[in-house]
Amino acid sequence: MTLVTFGIGSPAEHIGVQEARRRLERAREVRLAQLEALNRFEPTADGVLVSQKNAVRRALVGIDNALARLDDRRLRHVL
């Protein structure tokens, strides 16, 4: 595998950023749907449901942070 890098603002990087954003937004939609589905269940005595919800929430935080980094990167490029 060869690593190819492009300058900031190049068309290839722009497509990469767009694709990253699309994938992150899709992952966020999936995690929100998971959380919604988990909220329909009653909590179990062993706390598995709570652990699952917390894991999904942590994933959402990570996705939101990644989206924010993409936005910051785009703003730095524009300025």
Contacts in CASP RR format, 6 or more apart in sequence:
PFRMAT RR
TARGET T0000
AUTHOR 0000-0000-0000
METHOD contacts of the structure
MODEL  1
MTLVTFGIGSPAEHIGVQEARRRLERAREVRLAQLEALNRFEPTADGVLV
SQKNAVRRALVGIDNALARLDDRRLRHVL
6 12 0 8 1.000
6 13 0 8 1.000
7 13 0 8 1.000
8 77 0 8 1.000
9 77 0 8 1.000
17 70 0 8 1.000
17 73 0 8 1.000
17 74 0 8 1.000
20 66 0 8 1.000
20 70 0 8 1.000
21 67 0 8 1.000
21 70 0 8 1.000
24 63 0 8 1.000
24 66 0 8 1.000
24 67 0 8 1.000
24 70 0 8 1.000
25 67 0 8 1.000
27 59 0 8 1.000
27 63 0 8 1.000
28 60 0 8 1.000
28 63 0 8 1.000
28 64 0 8 1.000
28 67 0 8 1.000
31 56 0 8 1.000
31 59 0 8 1.000
31 60 0 8 1.000
31 63 0 8 1.000
32 60 0 8 1.000
34 56 0 8 1.000
35 53 0 8 1.000
35 56 0 8 1.000
35 57 0 8 1.000
35 60 0 8 1.000
38 49 0 8 1.000
38 52 0 8 1.000
38 53 0 8 1.000
38 56 0 8 1.000
39 53 0 8 1.000
41 49 0 8 1.000
42 49 0 8 1.000
43 49 0 8 1.000
43 50 0 8 1.000
END
